[in-house]
Amino acid sequence: MSRRNDAVKVYEVPTYKQMFPYIMPERCDSLVYQNMVLDLTNAVAFIKENKRSDGSGYRIFELFIAAMMRTISLRPELNRFIANYQYWKRNDLSVNFFVKEDYTDDATEHSMPVYFSEEMTLEQMSKLIDDAIIEQRKPSNETVTDRAILFFLKFPKPLIRMIASFIRMLDRHGKAPKALSDADGLHTTLFISNMGSIGLGGGSPHHHLFEWGTTSLFVTMGVMKRVRRSIGDSKTYTDTMEVGFTVDERITDGFYFTKSIKLLQDLLNNPQLLTVKPILPPPPLSKKEYRQKLKAARKAS
């Protein structure tokens, strides 16, 4: 099967990596964890400078997601996933995150995928994120995810297992309806958890990836910290945040991922870059284009 309704097949994959889905068939066989302390000093200054007269403006959460989305747009291997032993590049750019109605133990928690286009600016992405948060925080508001889960839980357990197996088979072959992928929230480019919003100290924990769905990248945000330094008579400070990355190592290599994290830090150092549209890299080669490239390489050698 070389077609999916949510992605295009990636043909230009190094030979050794083509074996990865066979020797590491499960996503949880392939997890790589990385903790990074990101410098947010310029990002915080940018937010303060762009605060509106009514007090509204950007928040670190929105700015960080926008920087992640821009990084992935410019580093498209991060938007890949493995399904049915093949490499795929998503047709969309998306993020999923949980939002609690309020900060109490009993408060309902919702999630809803947010979709972007790769050329979107910070202002456009921020509005979509804000709208999603407002919608999810409405009291007793059931999202499409909640409704889908409640619907399936009405069936007997053996039937639920059969339905889940059937949906998994459809998803493996790229035939699951978009409504189902929207409902489960595990078919997004990125799943993000803002642990700092609940005041969790002691660093940013790692989160596993899910076998269900296609999400290949999970990010946890820790608590922001201000590190103060004295150099002679002058005093300086740095705003930092520890971030935990969990990635399916099959989608790209360590060098590519490391350069991507450096790009993320560059964007956070220069958030004004997010206010303009990016120059995007070319799309993946089609099967025909890939064959032509191989043919040309053979002739050249």
Backbone torsions as a table, in degrees:
resi	resn	phi	psi	omega
1	MET	NA	117.1	-176.7
2	SER	-114.6	15.5	178.1
3	ARG	-134.3	141.4	173.5
4	ARG	-132.9	159.4	178.7
5	ASN	-87.9	-1.7	-177.6
6	ASP	-125.7	3.2	-174.5
7	ALA	-162.4	167.1	173.3
8	VAL	-114.4	147.1	-179.0
9	LYS	-71.8	139.9	177.0
10	VAL	-97.9	117.5	-178.5
11	TYR	-95.1	-31.3	-175.8
12	GLU	-85.7	80.8	-179.6
13	VAL	-124.2	131.4	178.2
14	PRO	-52.0	144.5	-173.7
15	THR	-54.7	-46.4	-176.7
16	TYR	-64.2	-31.9	-178.7
17	LYS	-75.0	-20.5	178.2
18	GLN	-65.9	-18.4	178.4
19	MET	-85.8	-18.1	-174.8
20	PHE	-54.7	-45.3	-179.0
21	PRO	-62.7	-20.2	-179.5
22	TYR	-88.7	-36.9	-179.9
23	ILE	-89.2	-17.9	174.5
24	MET	-132.3	72.1	-172.1
25	PRO	-69.3	-22.9	-177.7
26	GLU	-102.4	147.6	179.1
27	ARG	-61.7	-38.2	-178.2
28	CYS	-75.8	-7.6	170.8
29	ASP	-78.2	-14.5	-164.6
30	SER	-122.0	19.6	-175.2
31	LEU	-75.0	136.5	171.8
32	VAL	-124.9	134.2	-178.0
33	TYR	-112.9	141.3	177.5
34	GLN	-147.0	129.5	173.5
35	ASN	-104.2	136.6	178.3
36	MET	-134.4	142.6	171.2
37	VAL	-101.1	112.6	-176.5
38	LEU	-95.7	142.4	177.9
39	ASP	-87.5	117.1	-178.6
40	LEU	-111.4	15.1	-176.1
41	THR	-56.6	-50.3	-179.2
42	ASN	-69.7	-32.3	178.5
43	ALA	-65.0	-43.0	178.2
44	VAL	-64.0	-41.9	178.7
45	ALA	-63.5	-40.1	178.9
46	PHE	-62.0	-42.6	179.4
47	ILE	-62.5	-43.4	179.3
48	LYS	-64.2	-41.3	-178.6
49	GLU	-67.1	-28.0	-175.7
50	ASN	-103.7	14.7	176.3
51	LYS	-69.8	133.7	-177.9
52	ARG	-79.8	167.4	-176.8
53	SER	-63.3	-27.1	179.8
54	ASP	-85.8	3.6	178.0
55	GLY	93.4	-10.9	179.5
56	SER	-80.7	167.5	-179.7
57	GLY	161.3	-163.4	-179.6
58	TYR	-79.3	156.6	173.9
59	ARG	-122.1	161.5	-179.5
60	ILE	-58.1	-39.8	-178.5
61	PHE	-58.6	-47.9	-179.7
62	GLU	-65.7	-43.7	-178.7
63	LEU	-63.7	-39.7	-180.0
64	PHE	-66.7	-44.4	178.3
65	ILE	-62.0	-43.6	179.1
66	ALA	-60.2	-40.9	178.2
67	ALA	-66.0	-38.9	176.5
68	MET	-64.3	-44.6	-179.6
69	MET	-64.2	-40.6	178.1
70	ARG	-65.7	-41.0	177.5
71	THR	-58.8	-45.2	-178.6
72	ILE	-68.5	-35.5	176.9
73	SER	-61.5	-39.5	-178.2
74	LEU	-86.2	-17.0	179.5
75	ARG	-125.7	72.4	-166.3
76	PRO	-65.2	-14.3	176.8
77	GLU	-63.9	-22.3	177.4
78	LEU	-72.3	-11.9	179.5
79	ASN	-102.1	25.1	178.2
80	ARG	-98.5	166.3	170.2
81	PHE	-153.0	165.0	178.5
82	ILE	-107.8	129.6	175.4
83	ALA	-147.5	133.8	179.8
84	ASN	54.2	39.6	176.2
85	TYR	67.4	18.8	-179.7
86	GLN	-126.9	158.3	178.6
87	TYR	-93.0	136.7	-178.6
88	TRP	-134.9	147.3	174.6
89	LYS	-112.9	123.3	-177.3
90	ARG	-59.9	148.3	174.9
91	ASN	-79.4	-19.7	-176.9
92	ASP	-120.9	172.6	174.7
93	LEU	-122.6	120.5	-169.1
94	SER	-149.4	160.5	178.2
95	VAL	-140.7	150.3	174.9
96	ASN	-131.3	143.1	177.3
97	PHE	-154.8	157.7	178.8
98	PHE	-92.1	144.7	175.6
99	VAL	-131.8	127.7	174.6
100	LYS	-90.5	144.5	179.0
101	GLU	-63.0	-35.3	171.4
102	ASP	-158.0	171.7	-173.6
103	TYR	-90.1	63.2	173.2
104	THR	-129.2	159.7	-178.3
105	ASP	-60.4	-36.3	-174.1
106	ASP	-89.2	-2.8	-177.2
107	ALA	-65.4	140.3	178.9
108	THR	-69.2	142.9	180.0
109	GLU	-114.7	132.6	-178.8
110	HIS	-124.2	156.8	170.0
111	SER	-137.8	149.8	179.8
112	MET	-156.3	124.5	179.2
113	PRO	-62.0	143.8	175.1
114	VAL	-118.3	128.0	-175.7
115	TYR	-106.8	137.8	178.9
116	PHE	-125.0	164.7	165.7
117	SER	-103.4	153.2	-170.2
118	GLU	-65.5	-23.6	-177.0
119	GLU	-94.2	7.0	-178.3
120	MET	-65.5	149.7	177.1
121	THR	-95.3	173.1	179.2
122	LEU	-56.7	-44.8	-178.5
123	GLU	-60.0	-43.3	-179.2
124	GLN	-67.7	-43.7	180.0
125	MET	-67.6	-39.4	-179.8
126	SER	-60.1	-41.1	179.9
127	LYS	-64.1	-42.6	179.2
128	LEU	-63.4	-41.4	179.0
129	ILE	-65.4	-45.9	178.8
130	ASP	-58.6	-46.2	-179.1
131	ASP	-61.2	-40.2	179.8
132	ALA	-65.8	-42.2	179.9
133	ILE	-64.7	-44.5	179.1
134	ILE	-60.6	-42.9	-179.1
135	GLU	-64.7	-41.6	-176.7
136	GLN	-74.1	-22.4	-178.3
137	ARG	-89.6	0.5	176.4
138	LYS	-64.9	131.1	-177.2
139	PRO	-54.9	131.4	176.7
140	SER	55.9	30.4	178.6
141	ASN	-87.8	117.3	179.2
142	GLU	-88.2	123.4	176.4
143	THR	-82.4	174.1	178.2
144	VAL	-61.4	-32.1	176.9
145	THR	-64.2	-47.0	179.8
146	ASP	-60.1	-45.8	-177.0
147	ARG	-64.4	-40.1	-179.9
148	ALA	-64.8	-43.8	-179.8
149	ILE	-64.0	-46.2	-179.9
150	LEU	-62.1	-36.0	179.0
151	PHE	-64.3	-48.8	-177.0
152	PHE	-69.6	-29.8	-178.9
153	LEU	-71.0	-9.1	176.9
154	LYS	-75.9	-18.2	-177.4
155	PHE	-84.0	159.7	174.0
156	PRO	-61.9	151.1	-175.5
157	LYS	-57.5	-43.7	178.7
158	PRO	-59.7	-37.2	179.5
159	LEU	-70.1	-36.9	177.2
160	ILE	-61.0	-42.0	179.3
161	ARG	-63.7	-39.9	179.1
162	MET	-65.4	-43.4	179.4
163	ILE	-63.5	-43.4	179.9
164	ALA	-62.1	-40.8	179.0
165	SER	-65.1	-39.5	179.4
166	PHE	-66.1	-43.5	179.0
167	ILE	-65.0	-39.3	178.5
168	ARG	-61.4	-40.0	178.5
169	MET	-65.1	-43.9	177.1
170	LEU	-60.1	-43.1	-177.7
171	ASP	-66.6	-39.1	180.0
172	ARG	-59.9	-32.9	-179.2
173	HIS	-100.0	8.6	174.8
174	GLY	72.3	29.3	-177.6
175	LYS	-115.7	4.0	179.6
176	ALA	-69.4	136.1	179.0
177	PRO	-60.1	147.6	-179.7
178	LYS	-60.1	-31.7	180.0
179	ALA	-59.5	-34.6	179.8
180	LEU	-72.4	-41.4	178.9
181	SER	-67.5	-33.2	174.5
182	ASP	-65.8	-37.0	-175.2
183	ALA	-69.5	-41.0	-175.6
184	ASP	-84.9	-20.5	176.4
185	GLY	70.3	11.2	-177.5
186	LEU	-112.9	23.9	175.9
187	HIS	-117.9	22.7	-177.1
188	THR	-93.0	162.2	175.8
189	THR	-58.0	-43.0	-171.6
190	LEU	-141.6	138.9	168.9
191	PHE	-113.3	128.9	-175.2
192	ILE	-126.2	140.2	178.2
193	SER	-126.3	120.3	-178.1
194	ASN	-92.1	83.7	-179.1
195	MET	-68.8	-25.5	178.6
196	GLY	-64.8	-26.6	-177.9
197	SER	-68.3	-20.7	178.0
198	ILE	-104.9	9.5	174.4
199	GLY	75.4	23.5	-179.7
200	LEU	-74.4	113.0	179.3
201	GLY	-92.4	-172.9	177.0
202	GLY	77.7	27.5	178.7
203	GLY	93.3	179.8	-177.4
204	SER	-108.2	116.6	-177.5
205	PRO	-71.1	157.6	175.9
206	HIS	-90.2	149.7	176.6
207	HIS	-121.2	140.8	179.0
208	HIS	-70.7	163.6	168.9
209	LEU	-90.8	166.0	-177.9
210	PHE	-106.3	140.4	174.3
211	GLU	-69.4	-33.6	176.7
212	TRP	-71.5	138.8	176.2
213	GLY	86.9	-160.4	-174.7
214	THR	-131.4	3.2	-177.3
215	THR	-64.2	124.0	-176.0
216	SER	-111.5	2.9	-176.3
217	LEU	-143.4	124.6	177.7
218	PHE	-124.5	132.7	-178.2
219	VAL	-127.5	133.8	174.1
220	THR	-114.7	134.1	179.2
221	MET	-101.0	130.7	178.4
222	GLY	-92.7	-168.0	179.9
223	VAL	-78.7	138.2	174.6
224	MET	-71.5	139.4	179.4
225	LYS	-130.7	144.0	175.4
226	ARG	-106.0	117.1	179.9
227	VAL	-99.8	118.6	-178.1
228	ARG	-100.7	141.3	179.6
229	ARG	-134.6	148.6	175.2
230	SER	-117.6	123.8	177.0
231	ILE	-120.9	100.1	-174.3
232	GLY	66.4	-126.3	179.2
233	ASP	-89.1	-9.9	-177.5
234	SER	-95.6	150.0	178.6
235	LYS	-121.8	135.7	178.3
236	THR	-129.4	167.2	176.9
237	TYR	-145.7	157.6	176.9
238	THR	-132.2	128.4	174.3
239	ASP	-89.1	123.6	-176.3
240	THR	-127.6	161.1	173.9
241	MET	-149.1	130.0	175.7
242	GLU	-82.8	134.2	-177.9
243	VAL	-126.7	135.0	177.5
244	GLY	-106.1	127.1	179.6
245	PHE	-109.8	134.1	170.3
246	THR	-123.7	122.8	-174.2
247	VAL	-134.5	145.9	172.3
248	ASP	-77.2	109.6	-172.1
249	GLU	-65.9	-13.0	-179.0
250	ARG	-71.3	-24.6	-172.8
251	ILE	-76.0	-24.9	179.6
252	THR	-159.4	175.5	-179.6
253	ASP	-101.5	169.3	-175.5
254	GLY	-62.9	-35.8	179.7
255	PHE	-64.7	-44.5	179.6
256	TYR	-63.4	-41.9	-179.4
257	PHE	-66.6	-41.0	179.4
258	THR	-62.6	-43.2	177.4
259	LYS	-64.2	-32.7	178.8
260	SER	-67.3	-40.2	177.6
261	ILE	-65.5	-37.5	176.5
262	LYS	-63.4	-39.0	176.7
263	LEU	-64.1	-41.9	177.1
264	LEU	-57.4	-45.6	179.0
265	GLN	-64.2	-38.3	177.5
266	ASP	-61.6	-40.4	179.4
267	LEU	-67.2	-37.4	177.5
268	LEU	-71.0	-29.3	175.4
269	ASN	-73.8	-27.3	-177.3
270	ASN	-130.9	65.2	-173.8
271	PRO	-62.4	-17.0	177.6
272	GLN	-63.6	-21.1	176.6
273	LEU	-64.0	-25.2	-179.5
274	LEU	-77.0	-10.8	-177.7
275	THR	-85.8	-6.7	178.1
276	VAL	-120.4	157.1	-179.4
277	LYS	-71.1	143.9	-178.1
278	PRO	-84.5	162.4	168.5
279	ILE	-93.0	109.9	-170.7
280	LEU	-83.7	148.6	174.8
281	PRO	-70.5	162.0	-179.9
282	PRO	-65.9	154.6	178.7
283	PRO	-70.7	166.7	178.0
284	PRO	-59.8	149.9	178.1
285	LEU	-66.1	140.8	172.9
286	SER	-73.6	171.4	179.6
287	LYS	-59.7	-42.0	179.9
288	LYS	-65.5	-45.5	179.9
289	GLU	-63.7	-37.9	179.9
290	TYR	-66.0	-42.0	178.3
291	ARG	-64.2	-39.1	178.1
292	GLN	-64.4	-38.3	178.5
293	LYS	-65.2	-43.7	178.3
294	LEU	-63.2	-40.6	-179.9
295	LYS	-64.0	-42.9	179.1
296	ALA	-65.2	-37.9	179.4
297	ALA	-65.9	-39.3	178.5
298	ARG	-65.4	-39.5	179.2
299	LYS	-66.6	-38.6	-178.5
300	ALA	-67.2	-29.3	-179.5
301	SER	-85.5	NA	NA
